Amino acid sequence: MCGRYSIYESMDHYLKELAPEQLVINGYDLWPIERYNVAPTTRVEIIRPTETGLSVDKVRWGWAPFWAQGKRPAPINARVETVMTGKFFKELWPHGRALAPANGWFEWVKDPDDPKKKQPYFIRLKSQKPMFFAALAQVHAGLQPHEGDGFVIITAASDQGMVDIHDRRPLVSAQNWRASGQTRPLPHRAPQR
């Protein structure tokens, strides 16, 4: 997990679901996003808390600290079990909190008859409401993309009632993830099916 996901409603739809009373400090398109198969390295919308309100930013999916760039592809996920203690994400924790709005994500299962074939499964909430993946992001001020900008989705073990397709799943977050003062370990129970 999580190698592909979908974000296809308008950003206004996600913001109304997440924080209808919260001030959004920058502009965003009111048209549906219509991204049904977001792949790593794609620039996609995330939501970040700032001192004056929420910021919607289009950022590349994948991030590495400056000292690790170019050595291998930038990670797209961070494990909830180690994100707070490892040196790789140290400069993002805890002030780089973000949410990646989504309608669901994809997992693939190998065909038992032909291991070269994989069957994709789209995983979403039963209610079909939007979900918000806990994420860490680096976003520089300004209108132009910065080379060091990017985000990672935080993942947890796929247990406690989650579908049994993959051993990891995105951490579908509660609204309190936006509060950047939180420094205690992240709760990571699977959402109810």
Secondary structure as a PSIPRED ss2 file (coil, helix, strand):
# PSIPRED VFORMAT (PSIPRED V4.0)

   1 M C   1.000  0.000  0.000
   2 C C   1.000  0.000  0.000
   3 G C   1.000  0.000  0.000
   4 R C   1.000  0.000  0.000
   5 Y E   0.000  0.000  1.000
   6 S E   0.000  0.000  1.000
   7 I E   0.000  0.000  1.000
   8 Y C   1.000  0.000  0.000
   9 E C   1.000  0.000  0.000
  10 S E   0.000  0.000  1.000
  11 M H   0.000  1.000  0.000
  12 D H   0.000  1.000  0.000
  13 H H   0.000  1.000  0.000
  14 Y H   0.000  1.000  0.000
  15 L H   0.000  1.000  0.000
  16 K H   0.000  1.000  0.000
  17 E H   0.000  1.000  0.000
  18 L H   0.000  1.000  0.000
  19 A C   1.000  0.000  0.000
  20 P C   1.000  0.000  0.000
  21 E C   1.000  0.000  0.000
  22 Q C   1.000  0.000  0.000
  23 L C   1.000  0.000  0.000
  24 V E   0.000  0.000  1.000
  25 I C   1.000  0.000  0.000
  26 N C   1.000  0.000  0.000
  27 G C   1.000  0.000  0.000
  28 Y C   1.000  0.000  0.000
  29 D C   1.000  0.000  0.000
  30 L C   1.000  0.000  0.000
  31 W C   1.000  0.000  0.000
  32 P E   0.000  0.000  1.000
  33 I C   1.000  0.000  0.000
  34 E C   1.000  0.000  0.000
  35 R E   0.000  0.000  1.000
  36 Y E   0.000  0.000  1.000
  37 N E   0.000  0.000  1.000
  38 V E   0.000  0.000  1.000
  39 A C   1.000  0.000  0.000
  40 P C   1.000  0.000  0.000
  41 T C   1.000  0.000  0.000
  42 T C   1.000  0.000  0.000
  43 R E   0.000  0.000  1.000
  44 V E   0.000  0.000  1.000
  45 E E   0.000  0.000  1.000
  46 I E   0.000  0.000  1.000
  47 I E   0.000  0.000  1.000
  48 R E   0.000  0.000  1.000
  49 P E   0.000  0.000  1.000
  50 T C   1.000  0.000  0.000
  51 E C   1.000  0.000  0.000
  52 T C   1.000  0.000  0.000
  53 G C   1.000  0.000  0.000
  54 L E   0.000  0.000  1.000
  55 S E   0.000  0.000  1.000
  56 V E   0.000  0.000  1.000
  57 D E   0.000  0.000  1.000
  58 K E   0.000  0.000  1.000
  59 V E   0.000  0.000  1.000
  60 R E   0.000  0.000  1.000
  61 W E   0.000  0.000  1.000
  62 G C   1.000  0.000  0.000
  63 W C   1.000  0.000  0.000
  64 A C   1.000  0.000  0.000
  65 P C   1.000  0.000  0.000
  66 F H   0.000  1.000  0.000
  67 W H   0.000  1.000  0.000
  68 A H   0.000  1.000  0.000
  69 Q C   1.000  0.000  0.000
  70 G C   1.000  0.000  0.000
  71 K C   1.000  0.000  0.000
  72 R C   1.000  0.000  0.000
  73 P C   1.000  0.000  0.000
  74 A C   1.000  0.000  0.000
  75 P C   1.000  0.000  0.000
  76 I C   1.000  0.000  0.000
  77 N E   0.000  0.000  1.000
  78 A E   0.000  0.000  1.000
  79 R E   0.000  0.000  1.000
  80 V C   1.000  0.000  0.000
  81 E C   1.000  0.000  0.000
  82 T C   1.000  0.000  0.000
  83 V C   1.000  0.000  0.000
  84 M C   1.000  0.000  0.000
  85 T C   1.000  0.000  0.000
  86 G C   1.000  0.000  0.000
  87 K C   1.000  0.000  0.000
  88 F C   1.000  0.000  0.000
  89 F C   1.000  0.000  0.000
  90 K C   1.000  0.000  0.000
  91 E C   1.000  0.000  0.000
  92 L C   1.000  0.000  0.000
  93 W C   1.000  0.000  0.000
  94 P C   1.000  0.000  0.000
  95 H C   1.000  0.000  0.000
  96 G C   1.000  0.000  0.000
  97 R E   0.000  0.000  1.000
  98 A E   0.000  0.000  1.000
  99 L E   0.000  0.000  1.000
 100 A E   0.000  0.000  1.000
 101 P E   0.000  0.000  1.000
 102 A E   0.000  0.000  1.000
 103 N C   1.000  0.000  0.000
 104 G E   0.000  0.000  1.000
 105 W E   0.000  0.000  1.000
 106 F E   0.000  0.000  1.000
 107 E E   0.000  0.000  1.000
 108 W E   0.000  0.000  1.000
 109 V E   0.000  0.000  1.000
 110 K E   0.000  0.000  1.000
 111 D C   1.000  0.000  0.000
 112 P C   1.000  0.000  0.000
 113 D C   1.000  0.000  0.000
 114 D C   1.000  0.000  0.000
 115 P C   1.000  0.000  0.000
 116 K C   1.000  0.000  0.000
 117 K C   1.000  0.000  0.000
 118 K E   0.000  0.000  1.000
 119 Q E   0.000  0.000  1.000
 120 P E   0.000  0.000  1.000
 121 Y E   0.000  0.000  1.000
 122 F E   0.000  0.000  1.000
 123 I E   0.000  0.000  1.000
 124 R C   1.000  0.000  0.000
 125 L C   1.000  0.000  0.000
 126 K C   1.000  0.000  0.000
 127 S C   1.000  0.000  0.000
 128 Q C   1.000  0.000  0.000
 129 K C   1.000  0.000  0.000
 130 P C   1.000  0.000  0.000
 131 M E   0.000  0.000  1.000
 132 F E   0.000  0.000  1.000
 133 F E   0.000  0.000  1.000
 134 A E   0.000  0.000  1.000
 135 A E   0.000  0.000  1.000
 136 L E   0.000  0.000  1.000
 137 A E   0.000  0.000  1.000
 138 Q E   0.000  0.000  1.000
 139 V C   1.000  0.000  0.000
 140 H C   1.000  0.000  0.000
 141 A C   1.000  0.000  0.000
 142 G C   1.000  0.000  0.000
 143 L C   1.000  0.000  0.000
 144 Q C   1.000  0.000  0.000
 145 P C   1.000  0.000  0.000
 146 H C   1.000  0.000  0.000
 147 E C   1.000  0.000  0.000
 148 G C   1.000  0.000  0.000
 149 D C   1.000  0.000  0.000
 150 G E   0.000  0.000  1.000
 151 F E   0.000  0.000  1.000
 152 V E   0.000  0.000  1.000
 153 I E   0.000  0.000  1.000
 154 I E   0.000  0.000  1.000
 155 T E   0.000  0.000  1.000
 156 A E   0.000  0.000  1.000
 157 A E   0.000  0.000  1.000
 158 S C   1.000  0.000  0.000
 159 D C   1.000  0.000  0.000
 160 Q C   1.000  0.000  0.000
 161 G C   1.000  0.000  0.000
 162 M C   1.000  0.000  0.000
 163 V C   1.000  0.000  0.000
 164 D C   1.000  0.000  0.000
 165 I C   1.000  0.000  0.000
 166 H C   1.000  0.000  0.000
 167 D C   1.000  0.000  0.000
 168 R E   0.000  0.000  1.000
 169 R E   0.000  0.000  1.000
 170 P E   0.000  0.000  1.000
 171 L C   1.000  0.000  0.000
 172 V E   0.000  0.000  1.000
 173 S C   1.000  0.000  0.000
 174 A C   1.000  0.000  0.000
 175 Q H   0.000  1.000  0.000
 176 N H   0.000  1.000  0.000
 177 W H   0.000  1.000  0.000
 178 R H   0.000  1.000  0.000
 179 A C   1.000  0.000  0.000
 180 S C   1.000  0.000  0.000
 181 G C   1.000  0.000  0.000
 182 Q C   1.000  0.000  0.000
 183 T C   1.000  0.000  0.000
 184 R C   1.000  0.000  0.000
 185 P C   1.000  0.000  0.000
 186 L C   1.000  0.000  0.000
 187 P C   1.000  0.000  0.000
 188 H C   1.000  0.000  0.000
 189 R C   1.000  0.000  0.000
 190 A C   1.000  0.000  0.000
 191 P C   1.000  0.000  0.000
 192 Q C   1.000  0.000  0.000
 193 R C   1.000  0.000  0.000
